[in-house]
Amino acid sequence: MKFIFDLDGTITAKETLPIISKYFNVDKEIDKLTEETVKGNIPFIESFINRVQILGDLPVSEINDLLSTIPLSESVYQFIQENKEDCVIATGNFSGWIEKLVKRIGCKSYSSDGIVENNKIKKLTNILKKEDVVKKYKAQGEQVIFIGEGNNDVEAMRESDISIACGLIHTPANSVLTITDYAVYDENALYRLLNQINSEQKGKSLILSCAGIGSRLGLGQTKALIDISGKPLIYWQLEQFKEIEDIRIIVGFQANDIVKSVLQMRKDVIFVYNHNYFHTKTGASFYLGARHGNEYSLAWDGDLLVHPDDIVSCINYPGEFIGCSKTITDDAVLASVNESGKVTSFSRENGDYEWSGPACLKKEHVKYVSNHVYTQIEEHLPLPALVVRAQDIDTYDDYKNALEFIKTWGDGE
């Protein structure tokens, strides 16, 4: 397994180019070039050549010294130090500018090269294509994880087995977000995700599925963001999940809106992308969220409200379970429960309770299915039934019932 990191804004806590341009007073030229590159008006290779033309007369050794002390993302640096043999840097930066910085980080690196004469860049000899680094390690049989955020990371992410969009310094490029598997905006979340991919982790991951369109509700937006008594539905959920460290929100439809809204409340979540959300259902989202999660995966629908006391019971339950409630919605999935209090089957016609959405499975039991979560649970039945007070929001009548449901939370009903 190889973890390949972009350098600027991923390992470093600041972008290197603005530091160089400000120090040498070439801000205007560099800022204009950077702006056009970020907009996608100038391809990276052309941008890099122009960058070198602007900075080429500056002393290479002085830039090298300047960048050697740039602050690093502490959590990313820690992961690299703990896994040096498995970590690689892939950067389009000129090798002579970052030599001391790379040595400080301490893992293998690939960068752009050139000829230096009289302490200045005379000629570029190679501009790194990061996807070539990915292909090299995949050809050696390695599973490759690429972590980056810019337009010039897209092809490397496309070639990698797992891609992570890094939003520690600024929002990842839209081109990155259209293909990435994960997006993180917090150092601790990135460190946690890297360790989860690297090895099995104990504990429980909450998989909050918010990728669907919610067309039956008819409010014209993803159900995670519908207004419930003055705040988005997902805020009600996050408030109840504040004690859970590993929250994974599956996004698809209106992903950018969900991400923006969630980050205003909590930054340490992991966003998981279901790019095929239109053709898949919650079963696929649950799999995508669970596949690199902790030992246990707690499934939760983005349109589900559960009484706070019962959420505590779900979080603290010491193993696998199926969350059941009294039948409250139309076209419900019904669960049959035996005398031992275990769910034995699901049905659309007959059952003792409604399966309201929550379920906890060992990660190893979560398989890919394109339809609903309960279809991947069935092969593991019987499982304990945990009775909860819940309100699913599929239709407008469900929405009105949800508004009434939350009014009961303070009176013990």
Buried (B, 14 or more C-beta within 10 A) or exposed (E): BBBBBBBBBBBBBBBBBBBBBEBBEBEEBBBEBBEBBBEEEBEBBBBBBBBBEBBBEBEBBBBBEBBBEBEBBEBBBBBBEEBEEBBBBBBBBBBBBBBBBBEBBEBBBBBBBBEBEEEBBEEBEEBBBBBEBBBBBBEEEBEBBBBBBBBBBBBBBBBBBBBBBBBBBEBBBEBBBEBBBBBBBBBEBBBBBBBBBBEEBEEBBBBBBBBBBBEBBEBEBBBBBBEBEEEBBBBBBBEBBEEBBBBBBBBBBBBEBBBEBBBEBBBBBBBBBBBEBEEBBBBBBBBBBBBBBBEBBBBBBBBBBBBBEBBEBBBEBEEBBBBBBEBBBEEBBBBBBEEEEBBBBBEEEEBBBBBBBBBBBEBEBBBEBEEBBBBBBEEBBBBBBBBBBBBBBBBEEBBEBBBEBBEEBEEEE
